[in-house]
Amino acid sequence: MRAEEFDFALPERLIAQAPARPRDAARLLLVRPEGCADRGIGDLPALLGPGDVMVVNDTRVIPARLRARRGAAAIEIMLNRAEPDGTWEALVRNARRLRPGDALQVEGAPELPCRVLAREGGTARLDFGPDPAVLAAALERAGEIPLPPYIARPEGPRPEDREDYQTLFAARPGAVAAPTASLHFTPGLVAALEARGVRRATVTLHVGAGTFLPLRGEDPRAHRLHAEWGEVTPEAAAIINAARPAGGRILAIGTTALRLLETAAQGAGGDPLRPVRPFRGLTDLYLLPGHRFRAADLLLTNFHLPRSTLFMLVSAFAGTARMRAAYAHAIAAGYRFYSYGDASLLTRADAVAGSRASEGQQP
């Protein structure tokens, strides 16, 4: 396996710089064994059925990018993951200037303590004091929404990005990147799905800054993901596990939900009808072609970067040849790519016993 197998040419004009308005006006590409079909996000209720379960990630993006100084040196901090002791792992630009014990002055929040506890390469562990409310208030005042680098904001994020880059389901603060497949949902679309009989299970995966890190080298298997904190509650696991015995399908809304479900499936005992168990902790699960998926039958996801771990993930889920053909179709048809772009609905490459997907019924 080589990174070049997951490369493709993408015209810059197709990189979305703002979301569709309204959100559910985005286009939707169906990717099925028999080929591709052009639809819209608003068609999603008709593509699902009673008993299907969609799994959404309720993480909330925090204004995780801070600018600080150590003496005359400018330091950029990207919070990555809260640790159990209240400290934070962060990616730091200009990190070579930092030493354990250094105190940093956060621009726009002089009252916020910030002390370096440890540093390794471009990563540091930071202590912002004992009161998380002080940090939360400082982030709201001085932090920036950490938009991906391919969304051009030379002057910094716009005021509307704070709302645009937050999903309808956002409830639990802690992510530094949005679970972007969920950006397409509106109250009206959710109501239509509920009226159709589609159930919803809510999980949490706090997406980390590592999602922006490029693949280095030609062997994808040598890459490592940053660990992210996630939770599948017993209540969510029960809803998910009820889907297939009743003839329904499990639809992961986004790659973050899928990665968490596959993590929860690792200890579930191999029962395809009840694929997940409750889970709470860190996951660095890296999904490449060859992985045997257990926890979802369908995947709703945006269009991803060439040579990225996320394009490898969707290739693992739906098949590399099928995804290369789907992306060629999307580029030719002018679909909008990346976080603010359009979406695709993928059918899993292999069938699951007991679900409609295994009986030949496709979305």
ZAMARLO-206458 format. One line per field, with one value per residue (C-alpha): x, y, z; residue number from 1; residue in three letters. Coordinates in Angstrom, 1 decimal, padded with zeros to 4 digits. Last residue first. Layout:
BEGIN
east	[X, ...]
north	[Y, ...]
up	[Z, ...]
resi	[NUM, ...]
resn	[Ala, ...]
//
This chain:
BEGIN
east	[-030.2, -029.6, -031.9, -029.9, -030.8, -027.5, -028.0, -031.5, -029.7, -029.6, -026.2, -024.0, -022.8, -019.4, -018.4, -020.4, -022.8, -021.6, -023.6, -021.6, -021.6, -021.1, -018.6, -017.9, -015.4, -013.9, -015.1, -017.9, -019.3, -018.7, -020.0, -016.6, -015.0, -017.8, -017.6, -013.9, -014.5, -017.0, -014.6, -011.8, -014.2, -015.4, -011.8, -010.8, -013.8, -016.7, -015.3, -011.6, -011.8, -013.7, -010.9, -008.1, -009.8, -009.8, -006.1, -005.3, -003.5, -006.0, -008.3, -011.8, -015.3, -018.0, -019.3, -022.5, -021.6, -023.8, -023.7, -022.0, -020.3, -018.4, -015.9, -013.1, -010.0, -008.2, -008.1, -007.1, -008.8, -006.5, -007.9, -006.2, -008.9, -009.0, -011.6, -015.2, -016.9, -020.3, -020.4, -020.9, -021.9, -025.1, -026.3, -022.8, -021.8, -018.0, -017.6, -018.2, -014.7, -013.5, -016.9, -016.4, -013.4, -015.3, -018.1, -015.6, -014.0, -017.5, -018.6, -015.5, -015.8, -019.2, -022.8, -022.6, -025.7, -026.7, -029.2, -032.6, -034.0, -035.1, -032.1, -030.0, -031.1, -031.3, -027.5, -027.4, -030.1, -028.5, -025.0, -026.4, -028.0, -024.8, -022.8, -020.4, -017.6, -014.6, -011.3, -008.8, -005.4, -003.2, -003.0, 000.1, 001.4, 003.7, 000.8, 000.3, 003.7, 004.8, 006.0, 004.2, 000.4, -000.8, -001.8, -005.2, -006.9, -004.1, -005.8, -008.2, -011.9, -013.6, -015.6, -019.0, -022.0, -025.6, -028.0, -030.8, -033.8, -035.2, -039.0, -039.7, -041.2, -037.8, -036.0, -038.3, -037.8, -034.0, -034.2, -036.4, -034.1, -031.1, -028.3, -025.6, -022.9, -023.2, -020.8, -018.3, -017.5, -016.0, -012.4, -010.8, -013.2, -013.8, -017.2, -020.2, -023.4, -023.0, -025.9, -026.8, -023.1, -020.6, -018.4, -021.1, -021.8, -018.3, -017.6, -020.1, -017.7, -015.0, -011.9, -008.5, -007.5, -006.1, -009.2, -008.9, -010.5, -007.8, -006.0, -008.8, -010.6, -009.5, -012.1, -010.0, -009.4, -009.2, -012.7, -014.4, -011.1, -010.5, -014.0, -013.3, -009.9, -011.3, -014.2, -011.6, -010.4, -007.2, -004.7, -004.0, -001.3, 000.1, 001.5, 003.5, 003.7, 005.9, 008.8, 008.2, 007.4, 006.5, 004.8, 004.6, 002.7, -000.3, -002.1, -005.1, -005.4, -003.6, -006.4, -006.1, -002.7, -001.8, 001.5, 003.5, 005.2, 008.1, 008.5, 009.3, 011.2, 009.8, 011.7, 011.5, 007.7, 007.7, 004.2, 002.6, 000.3, -001.4, -002.0, -004.0, -004.0, -007.1, -005.8, -007.8, -006.1, -007.9, -006.9, -005.6, -005.3, -003.6, -001.1, 000.9, 004.0, 005.5, 009.0, 009.7, 009.3, 007.4, 004.3, 000.9, -001.6, -004.5, -006.3, -008.9, -012.0, -014.0, -015.8, -018.7, -018.9, -022.3, -021.3, -024.2, -025.2, -028.2, -030.4, -032.6, -035.8, -038.1, -036.3, -033.5, -033.1, -036.4, -035.2, -031.9, -033.4, -032.8, -029.1, -029.4, -029.1, -026.7, -026.4, -023.2, -022.7, -024.1, -022.2, -023.4, -022.0, -024.9, -023.7, -025.4, -025.6, -025.9, -029.3, -029.5, -027.3, -029.5, -027.3, -024.4, -021.3, -018.5, -015.0, -015.7, -012.7, -014.0, -012.2, -008.9, -009.3, -008.6, -006.1, -006.1, -003.9, -005.0, -002.8, 000.1, 000.1, 001.4, 000.0]
north	[003.7, 000.1, -002.9, -006.0, -008.2, -007.6, -003.8, -004.5, -005.8, -009.3, -010.3, -007.4, -007.1, -006.0, -002.7, -000.5, 001.9, 005.4, 008.6, 011.6, 015.2, 018.7, 021.3, 023.4, 020.9, 019.5, 019.6, 021.2, 018.9, 020.2, 017.2, 016.3, 016.5, 014.4, 011.7, 011.4, 011.2, 008.4, 006.4, 006.7, 005.7, 002.6, 001.5, 001.9, 000.1, 001.4, 001.4, 001.1, 003.8, 006.0, 005.6, 006.1, 009.4, 010.3, 009.4, 011.9, 011.4, 013.6, 015.6, 014.6, 014.9, 015.0, 012.0, 010.0, 006.4, 003.3, -000.2, 000.6, -001.2, -004.2, -003.0, -005.4, -003.3, -004.2, -000.7, 001.6, 002.7, 004.2, 003.8, 006.4, 006.1, 007.5, 006.7, 005.8, 002.8, 001.1, -002.0, -002.2, -004.6, -006.2, -008.0, -008.6, -010.4, -010.2, -010.0, -006.3, -005.4, -004.0, -002.7, 000.4, 001.4, 000.8, 003.0, 005.7, 005.7, 005.8, 008.7, 010.7, 009.6, 011.3, 010.5, 006.8, 005.0, 001.7, -000.3, -001.7, -005.2, -005.2, -007.3, -004.8, -001.6, -002.6, -002.6, 001.1, 002.1, 000.0, 001.4, 005.0, 004.2, 002.5, 005.6, 005.7, 008.1, 009.6, 011.2, 011.5, 009.9, 011.5, 009.3, 007.5, 007.1, 004.1, 002.2, 005.0, 004.1, 006.9, 009.4, 012.0, 012.1, 015.6, 016.9, 018.6, 015.8, 015.9, 019.0, 016.8, 015.8, 015.3, 012.1, 012.0, 009.7, 010.3, 007.7, 008.8, 006.8, 007.0, 006.5, 008.7, 011.4, 011.4, 012.0, 014.8, 016.4, 016.2, 017.8, 020.6, 021.3, 021.5, 019.1, 019.7, 020.5, 016.9, 015.6, 018.2, 016.6, 020.0, 020.5, 021.6, 019.5, 019.9, 021.3, 018.9, 020.0, 020.3, 018.5, 021.3, 021.5, 024.3, 025.7, 028.0, 029.5, 030.6, 031.0, 033.9, 036.2, 035.6, 033.6, 035.3, 038.1, 035.7, 033.5, 030.8, 027.5, 025.1, 025.5, 024.0, 026.5, 026.7, 029.0, 031.6, 032.2, 035.6, 036.2, 032.8, 031.1, 033.3, 032.5, 028.7, 029.0, 030.8, 028.3, 025.4, 026.6, 025.0, 026.8, 026.9, 024.1, 023.2, 019.9, 020.6, 019.2, 020.4, 018.1, 016.9, 019.5, 019.4, 021.4, 024.7, 027.3, 029.4, 031.5, 033.4, 037.0, 038.5, 037.2, 039.1, 037.7, 034.8, 035.5, 032.3, 031.0, 028.6, 025.8, 023.1, 024.8, 026.5, 028.1, 024.9, 025.2, 027.9, 026.6, 024.6, 021.6, 021.3, 018.7, 020.3, 020.1, 019.4, 016.2, 013.9, 015.5, 017.9, 017.3, 019.4, 023.1, 024.9, 027.4, 029.9, 031.4, 034.8, 035.2, 038.6, 037.3, 034.1, 035.3, 033.9, 033.4, 031.0, 028.6, 026.4, 028.5, 025.4, 023.0, 021.1, 017.3, 015.8, 013.1, 011.6, 008.0, 007.4, 004.4, 002.7, 001.2, 003.1, 003.9, 005.8, 007.2, 009.1, 010.9, 011.8, 013.5, 017.0, 016.3, 016.4, 013.7, 012.7, 008.9, 006.8, 003.2, -000.3, -001.0, 002.3, 005.8, 008.3, 011.8, 014.5, 018.2, 020.8, 022.6, 021.2, 023.9, 026.7, 028.1, 025.9, 026.3, 028.8, 028.5, 025.2, 023.8, 023.1, 026.1, 024.6, 021.9, 018.5, 016.0, 012.6, 010.6, 007.6, 005.0, 007.6, 006.9, 003.4, 000.0]
up	[-000.1, -001.1, -000.5, -001.6, 001.4, 003.1, 003.3, 004.8, 007.9, 009.4, 008.0, 007.1, 003.5, 002.4, 000.6, 002.9, 001.2, 001.1, 001.2, 000.0, 001.1, -000.2, 001.0, 004.0, 005.5, 002.3, -001.4, -003.5, -006.2, -009.7, -011.7, -013.1, -009.6, -008.1, -010.8, -010.4, -006.6, -007.1, -009.4, -006.9, -004.2, -006.1, -006.8, -003.2, -001.7, 000.4, 004.0, 003.3, 000.6, 003.0, 005.5, 003.0, 002.0, 005.7, 006.1, 003.4, 000.1, -001.7, 000.7, 001.6, 000.3, 003.1, 004.9, 005.4, 006.1, 005.8, 007.2, 010.5, 013.4, 012.0, 009.5, 008.5, 007.9, 004.7, 003.4, 006.3, 009.5, 012.2, 015.7, 018.0, 020.7, 024.2, 026.9, 027.4, 025.6, 025.8, 023.6, 019.9, 017.1, 018.3, 015.1, 013.9, 017.2, 017.3, 021.1, 021.6, 022.6, 019.2, 018.4, 020.6, 018.5, 015.3, 016.6, 017.5, 014.1, 012.5, 014.5, 013.6, 009.9, 009.6, 010.4, 010.9, 009.5, 011.2, 009.3, 010.3, 010.2, 013.8, 014.9, 013.0, 014.8, 018.4, 018.9, 018.0, 020.5, 023.2, 022.5, 022.8, 026.2, 027.5, 026.5, 023.7, 024.7, 023.0, 023.7, 020.9, 020.4, 017.7, 014.6, 013.5, 010.0, 009.1, 007.5, 005.0, 003.4, 001.1, 003.6, 005.6, 005.8, 006.6, 010.1, 010.1, 012.0, 014.5, 016.0, 017.8, 017.3, 020.7, 020.0, 021.6, 020.8, 020.1, 018.8, 016.5, 015.3, 011.7, 011.7, 008.7, 011.0, 012.8, 009.6, 008.6, 012.0, 011.6, 008.2, 009.5, 012.5, 010.1, 009.3, 006.8, 009.4, 010.6, 007.9, 009.3, 012.6, 013.6, 014.5, 017.8, 019.8, 023.6, 024.4, 024.7, 023.0, 019.3, 017.5, 015.1, 014.1, 014.6, 011.9, 010.5, 013.9, 014.8, 011.1, 011.0, 012.8, 010.2, 011.0, 010.5, 008.2, 005.5, 005.9, 003.2, 004.2, 003.2, 006.5, 008.5, 010.7, 014.3, 015.8, 017.4, 021.1, 022.9, 024.4, 024.2, 024.9, 028.0, 029.4, 028.9, 030.5, 033.6, 033.8, 033.9, 037.3, 038.5, 036.3, 032.6, 032.7, 029.3, 027.9, 024.7, 021.2, 018.4, 019.4, 023.0, 025.6, 029.3, 032.0, 030.2, 032.2, 031.1, 033.6, 032.1, 033.5, 030.5, 028.1, 024.8, 024.1, 026.3, 028.3, 028.6, 031.7, 031.2, 033.7, 031.1, 028.2, 025.1, 022.2, 020.2, 020.2, 017.6, 016.6, 019.4, 019.3, 022.6, 025.3, 028.0, 031.8, 033.8, 035.5, 033.1, 030.1, 027.7, 024.1, 021.2, 022.1, 019.2, 020.6, 018.5, 020.2, 019.4, 021.0, 022.6, 026.1, 025.8, 023.9, 023.2, 020.5, 021.1, 018.7, 020.4, 020.0, 021.1, 018.7, 020.3, 020.3, 019.7, 017.2, 015.4, 014.9, 012.5, 013.3, 010.6, 012.1, 009.7, 006.5, 004.9, 001.4, 001.6, 004.7, 003.1, 000.1, 001.6, 001.5, -002.3, -005.0, -007.8, -008.3, -008.4, -009.4, -009.0, -005.8, -004.3, -003.8, -003.5, -004.0, -001.9, -002.7, -000.1, 000.4, 003.9, 005.3, 004.0, 002.7, 001.6, 003.6, 002.9, 001.4, -000.5, -002.3, -005.9, -007.4, -006.3, -008.9, -007.3, -008.8, -007.2, -004.8, -002.8, -004.6, -004.3, -000.5, -001.0, 000.0]
resi	[363, 362, 361, 360, 359, 358, 357, 356, 355, 354, 353, 352, 351, 350, 349, 348, 347, 346, 345, 344, 343, 342, 341, 340, 339, 338, 337, 336, 335, 334, 333, 332, 331, 330, 329, 328, 327, 326, 325, 324, 323, 322, 321, 320, 319, 318, 317, 316, 315, 314, 313, 312, 311, 310, 309, 308, 307, 306, 305, 304, 303, 302, 301, 300, 299, 298, 297, 296, 295, 294, 293, 292, 291, 290, 289, 288, 287, 286, 285, 284, 283, 282, 281, 280, 279, 278, 277, 276, 275, 274, 273, 272, 271, 270, 269, 268, 267, 266, 265, 264, 263, 262, 261, 260, 259, 258, 257, 256, 255, 254, 253, 252, 251, 250, 249, 248, 247, 246, 245, 244, 243, 242, 241, 240, 239, 238, 237, 236, 235, 234, 233, 232, 231, 230, 229, 228, 227, 226, 225, 224, 223, 222, 221, 220, 219, 218, 217, 216, 215, 214, 213, 212, 211, 210, 209, 208, 207, 206, 205, 204, 203, 202, 201, 200, 199, 198, 197, 196, 195, 194, 193, 192, 191, 190, 189, 188, 187, 186, 185, 184, 183, 182, 181, 180, 179, 178, 177, 176, 175, 174, 173, 172, 171, 170, 169, 168, 167, 166, 165, 164, 163, 162, 161, 160, 159, 158, 157, 156, 155, 154, 153, 152, 151, 150, 149, 148, 147, 146, 145, 144, 143, 142, 141, 140, 139, 138, 137, 136, 135, 134, 133, 132, 131, 130, 129, 128, 127, 126, 125, 124, 123, 122, 121, 120, 119, 118, 117, 116, 115, 114, 113, 112, 111, 110, 109, 108, 107, 106, 105, 104, 103, 102, 101, 100, 99, 98, 97, 96, 95, 94, 93, 92, 91, 90, 89, 88, 87, 86, 85, 84, 83, 82, 81, 80, 79, 78, 77, 76, 75, 74, 73, 72, 71, 70, 69, 68, 67, 66, 65, 64, 63, 62, 61, 60, 59, 58, 57, 56, 55, 54, 53, 52, 51, 50, 49, 48, 47, 46, 45, 44, 43, 42, 41, 40, 39, 38, 37, 36, 35, 34, 33, 32, 31, 30, 29, 28, 27, 26, 25, 24, 23, 22, 21, 20, 19, 18, 17, 16, 15, 14, 13, 12, 11, 10, 9, 8, 7, 6, 5, 4, 3, 2, 1]
resn	[Pro, Gln, Gln, Gly, Glu, Ser, Ala, Arg, Ser, Gly, Ala, Val, Ala, Asp, Ala, Arg, Thr, Leu, Leu, Ser, Ala, Asp, Gly, Tyr, Ser, Tyr, Phe, Arg, Tyr, Gly, Ala, Ala, Ile, Ala, His, Ala, Tyr, Ala, Ala, Arg, Met, Arg, Ala, Thr, Gly, Ala, Phe, Ala, Ser, Val, Leu, Met, Phe, Leu, Thr, Ser, Arg, Pro, Leu, His, Phe, Asn, Thr, Leu, Leu, Leu, Asp, Ala, Ala, Arg, Phe, Arg, His, Gly, Pro, Leu, Leu, Tyr, Leu, Asp, Thr, Leu, Gly, Arg, Phe, Pro, Arg, Val, Pro, Arg, Leu, Pro, Asp, Gly, Gly, Ala, Gly, Gln, Ala, Ala, Thr, Glu, Leu, Leu, Arg, Leu, Ala, Thr, Thr, Gly, Ile, Ala, Leu, Ile, Arg, Gly, Gly, Ala, Pro, Arg, Ala, Ala, Asn, Ile, Ile, Ala, Ala, Ala, Glu, Pro, Thr, Val, Glu, Gly, Trp, Glu, Ala, His, Leu, Arg, His, Ala, Arg, Pro, Asp, Glu, Gly, Arg, Leu, Pro, Leu, Phe, Thr, Gly, Ala, Gly, Val, His, Leu, Thr, Val, Thr, Ala, Arg, Arg, Val, Gly, Arg, Ala, Glu, Leu, Ala, Ala, Val, Leu, Gly, Pro, Thr, Phe, His, Leu, Ser, Ala, Thr, Pro, Ala, Ala, Val, Ala, Gly, Pro, Arg, Ala, Ala, Phe, Leu, Thr, Gln, Tyr, Asp, Glu, Arg, Asp, Glu, Pro, Arg, Pro, Gly, Glu, Pro, Arg, Ala, Ile, Tyr, Pro, Pro, Leu, Pro, Ile, Glu, Gly, Ala, Arg, Glu, Leu, Ala, Ala, Ala, Leu, Val, Ala, Pro, Asp, Pro, Gly, Phe, Asp, Leu, Arg, Ala, Thr, Gly, Gly, Glu, Arg, Ala, Leu, Val, Arg, Cys, Pro, Leu, Glu, Pro, Ala, Gly, Glu, Val, Gln, Leu, Ala, Asp, Gly, Pro, Arg, Leu, Arg, Arg, Ala, Asn, Arg, Val, Leu, Ala, Glu, Trp, Thr, Gly, Asp, Pro, Glu, Ala, Arg, Asn, Leu, Met, Ile, Glu, Ile, Ala, Ala, Ala, Gly, Arg, Arg, Ala, Arg, Leu, Arg, Ala, Pro, Ile, Val, Arg, Thr, Asp, Asn, Val, Val, Met, Val, Asp, Gly, Pro, Gly, Leu, Leu, Ala, Pro, Leu, Asp, Gly, Ile, Gly, Arg, Asp, Ala, Cys, Gly, Glu, Pro, Arg, Val, Leu, Leu, Leu, Arg, Ala, Ala, Asp, Arg, Pro, Arg, Ala, Pro, Ala, Gln, Ala, Ile, Leu, Arg, Glu, Pro, Leu, Ala, Phe, Asp, Phe, Glu, Glu, Ala, Arg, Met]
//
